[in-house]
Amino acid sequence: MKTLRNKVILVLALSIGTIVGIFRGNEAKQKWVFRIKSRFDEKRQIAEQKKLVRGGGVALDDIELAAFHNN
């Protein structure tokens, strides 16, 4: 159910972005879609961190995650 809702939100953001692009230009469309995707990804990351903490894990910040994935 959550995956369906997430897909609907992304499709809706892209379709509204297309309408914005028609009226305000391609750059405005890209900014709008980026802003919506950023909010969506941020909420997803926060939910994953909360789930990790509830399970007894340690929440890492962005710098720690980047350092971990580079090694």
TISE-631539 format. One line per 5 residues: number of its first residue (from 1); their letters; for each residue x, y, z of N, C-alpha, C. Coordinates in Angstrom, 3 decimals, padded with zeros to 6 digits. Example, Ala and Ser with C-alpha at 12.3 -4.5 7.8 and 13.67 -1.06 7.14 Angstrom:
<atoms>
1) as) 013.190/-005.690/007.800/012.300/-004.500/007.800/013.200/-003.300/007.800; 012.850/-002.250/007.080/013.670/-001.060/007.140/012.900/000.030/007.870
</atoms>
This chain:
<atoms>
1) mktlr) 000.817/-001.186/000.000/000.000/000.000/000.000/000.869/001.261/000.000; 001.950/001.237/000.810/002.826/002.406/000.867/003.540/002.621/-000.460; 003.952/001.543/-001.114/004.654/001.703/-002.380/003.734/002.291/-003.431; 002.475/001.881/-003.429/001.516/002.440/-004.378/001.320/003.929/-004.119; 001.205/004.299/-002.844/001.032/005.709/-002.493/002.259/006.523/-002.906
6) nkvil) 003.448/005.961/-002.683/004.679/006.659/-003.048/004.768/006.856/-004.553; 004.400/005.841/-005.315/004.431/005.953/-006.771/003.429/006.988/-007.262; 002.251/007.012/-006.651/001.231/007.995/-007.034/001.728/009.404/-006.753; 002.384/009.607/-005.624/002.911/010.933/-005.280/003.958/011.368/-006.298; 004.855/010.472/-006.670/005.893/010.826/-007.638/005.312/011.102/-009.019
11) vlals) 004.340/010.302/-009.449/003.702/010.531/-010.749/002.957/011.854/-010.726; 002.290/012.147/-009.633/001.577/013.418/-009.500/002.543/014.596/-009.544; 003.676/014.463/-008.870/004.677/015.537/-008.880/005.210/015.756/-010.283; 005.476/014.680/-011.012/005.991/014.822/-012.375/004.950/015.410/-013.314; 003.680/015.022/-013.151/002.646/015.564/-014.025/002.400/017.045/-013.743
16) igtiv) 002.385/017.429/-012.480/002.236/018.854/-012.155/003.470/019.615/-012.614; 004.632/018.978/-012.519/005.860/019.593/-013.023/005.790/019.864/-014.508; 005.160/018.975/-015.251/004.995/019.182/-016.693/004.112/020.391/-016.962; 003.051/020.535/-016.188/002.172/021.702/-016.346/002.922/022.975/-016.001; 003.704/022.940/-014.932/004.521/024.103/-014.565/005.502/024.407/-015.689
21) gifrg) 006.084/023.372/-016.278/007.035/023.556/-017.374/006.411/024.203/-018.587; 005.171/023.871/-018.872/004.482/024.466/-020.026/004.318/025.968/-019.834; 003.923/026.372/-018.631/003.626/027.780/-018.395/004.833/028.614/-017.987; 005.764/028.032/-017.233/006.853/028.832/-016.689/008.218/028.462/-017.239; 008.301/027.403/-018.024/009.570/027.028/-018.616/010.162/025.778/-017.991
26) neakq) 011.141/025.235/-018.676/011.751/023.970/-018.276/012.545/024.105/-016.975; 013.208/025.223/-016.784/014.010/025.412/-015.562/013.119/025.445/-014.326; 011.986/026.125/-014.416/011.046/026.171/-013.294/010.497/024.774/-013.008; 010.262/024.006/-014.065/009.783/022.626/-013.890/010.816/021.808/-013.134; 012.078/021.902/-013.545/013.128/021.125/-012.899/013.279/021.509/-011.437
31) kwvfr) 013.202/022.791/-011.123/013.297/023.242/-009.733/012.148/022.700/-008.901; 010.944/022.757/-009.468/009.764/022.307/-008.735/009.832/020.805/-008.462; 010.156/020.016/-009.489/010.240/018.567/-009.328/011.347/018.211/-008.332; 012.493/018.903/-008.406/013.585/018.650/-007.471/013.157/018.937/-006.038; 012.426/020.025/-005.835/011.974/020.388/-004.496/011.028/019.330/-003.928
36) iksrf) 010.096/018.842/-004.746/009.142/017.826/-004.288/009.864/016.512/-004.004; 010.775/016.100/-004.898/011.518/014.856/-004.681/012.394/014.951/-003.440; 012.977/016.120/-003.193/013.822/016.297/-002.010/013.015/016.134/-000.735; 011.836/016.727/-000.691/010.978/016.574/000.484/010.612/015.112/000.696; 010.246/014.451/-000.395/009.843/013.056/-000.334/010.989/012.181/000.167
41) dekrq) 012.187/012.386/-000.370/013.354/011.604/000.049/013.735/011.895/001.492; 013.609/013.160/001.902/013.943/013.525/003.279/013.003/012.835/004.266; 011.715/012.821/003.955/010.758/012.152/004.826/011.042/010.657/004.896; 011.420/010.066/003.771/011.726/008.644/003.720/012.956/008.336/004.575; 013.986/009.174/004.477/015.198/008.963/005.268/014.922/009.086/006.767
46) iaeqk) 014.125/010.060/007.143/013.794/010.242/008.559/013.039/009.023/009.075; 012.110/008.504/008.275/011.355/007.318/008.692/012.277/006.110/008.838; 013.237/005.955/007.929/014.179/004.839/008.016/015.049/004.959/009.263; 015.497/006.184/009.587/016.323/006.378/010.778/015.539/006.085/012.054; 014.270/006.508/012.093/013.440/006.229/013.267/013.246/004.725/013.425
51) klvrg) 013.040/004.035/012.313/012.863/002.586/012.360/014.134/001.908/012.867; 015.290/002.391/012.420/016.568/001.839/012.848/016.780/002.038/014.343; 016.465/003.227/014.837/016.643/003.530/016.263/015.710/002.667/017.108; 014.469/002.481/016.654/013.529/001.638/017.403/014.009/000.195/017.475; 014.720/-000.239/016.435/015.225/-001.604/016.399/016.517/-001.791/017.170
56) ggval) 017.014/-000.753/017.795/018.220/-000.863/018.593/019.479/-000.464/017.857; 019.353/000.098/016.675/020.521/000.531/015.917/020.960/001.925/016.301; 022.003/002.381/015.638/022.534/003.715/015.880/022.279/004.561/014.645; 021.652/005.718/014.816/021.377/006.613/013.700/022.653/007.343/013.303; 022.951/007.334/012.020/024.141/008.010/011.506/023.725/009.273/010.766
61) ddiel) 024.570/010.309/010.837/024.276/011.512/010.069/024.847/011.359/008.655; 024.663/012.382/007.826/025.065/012.308/006.422/026.563/012.103/006.251; 027.366/012.756/007.074/028.824/012.641/006.965/029.269/011.222/007.308; 028.701/010.668/008.363/029.055/009.307/008.745/028.620/008.298/007.683; 027.448/008.511/007.100/026.984/007.614/006.028/027.896/007.694/004.813
66) aafhn) 028.312/008.912/004.447/029.196/009.079/003.299/030.556/008.408/003.553; 031.081/008.553/004.755/032.351/007.938/005.085/032.245/006.422/005.087; 031.132/005.919/005.571/030.936/004.464/005.614/030.846/003.882/004.209; 030.118/004.541/003.312/029.930/004.014/001.966/031.140/004.202/001.056; 032.044/005.097/001.418/033.241/005.287/000.607/034.293/004.213/000.871
71) n) 034.228/003.569/002.004/035.228/002.546/002.354/034.835/001.190/001.852
</atoms>
